[in-house]
Amino acid sequence: MTKVNVYVTLRESVVDPQGIATTDALKNMGFAEVTSVRIGKLIELEIDETTTDIDARVKEMCDKLLINKVIEDYRYEIEEA
């Protein structure tokens, strides 16, 4: 098995309301050193080792389903499971 971690984040130009709320909450809890929070998501994939071009397949999965190309960016890491 090959494990792929896909990290999805909002584009810098997109307002992150969850990040803003988290920033405010942390400051209210006494963590004044926090200046900004951006919230993202992690998608873990396990891919059969017989898949020939894992890079191409992962990019295709992300572009077709896993991310919203209008507001999100992504990167991924491939590792052996």
HUKASUL-V443817 format. One record per residue. N is the residue number from 1. RES is the residue in one small letter. PHI is phi in radians with two decimals (999 if undefined). PSI is psi in whole degrees, 0 to 359 (none if undefined). Layout:
n:res:phi:psi
N:RES:PHI:PSI
N:RES:PHI:PSI
This chain:
n:res:phi:psi
1:m:999:144
2:t:-1.95:133
3:k:-1.78:136
4:v:-2.20:127
5:n:-1.81:121
6:v:-1.85:121
7:y:-1.80:120
8:v:-1.96:130
9:t:-2.33:155
10:l:-1.25:146
11:r:-1.10:152
12:e:-1.00:329
13:s:-1.36:352
14:v:-1.69:131
15:v:-1.19:136
16:d:-1.94:89
17:p:-1.06:325
18:q:-1.18:321
19:g:-1.14:319
20:i:-1.10:314
21:a:-1.08:320
22:t:-1.19:320
23:t:-1.02:311
24:d:-1.08:317
25:a:-1.11:316
26:l:-1.09:317
27:k:-1.08:317
28:n:-1.14:336
29:m:-1.54:3
30:g:1.74:7
31:f:-1.67:68
32:a:-1.14:340
33:e:-1.25:345
34:v:-1.36:120
35:t:-1.80:337
36:s:-2.86:145
37:v:-2.29:136
38:r:-2.12:132
39:i:-1.76:136
40:g:-2.32:197
41:k:-2.51:157
42:l:-2.04:130
43:i:-2.04:122
44:e:-1.79:125
45:l:-2.02:140
46:e:-1.98:124
47:i:-2.10:136
48:d:-1.01:137
49:e:-1.15:345
50:t:-1.37:351
51:t:-1.13:128
52:t:-1.34:306
53:d:-2.01:86
54:i:-1.09:319
55:d:-0.96:309
56:a:-1.10:320
57:r:-1.17:318
58:v:-1.14:316
59:k:-1.04:318
60:e:-1.12:317
61:m:-1.06:315
62:c:-1.13:313
63:d:-1.18:328
64:k:-1.59:333
65:l:-2.49:314
66:l:-1.31:336
67:i:-2.27:159
68:n:-1.72:104
69:k:-1.09:341
70:v:-1.28:322
71:i:-2.12:353
72:e:-2.12:150
73:d:-1.99:163
74:y:-2.61:160
75:r:-2.52:162
76:y:-2.54:157
77:e:-2.20:135
78:i:-1.86:131
79:e:-2.49:157
80:e:-1.34:135
81:a:-1.46:none
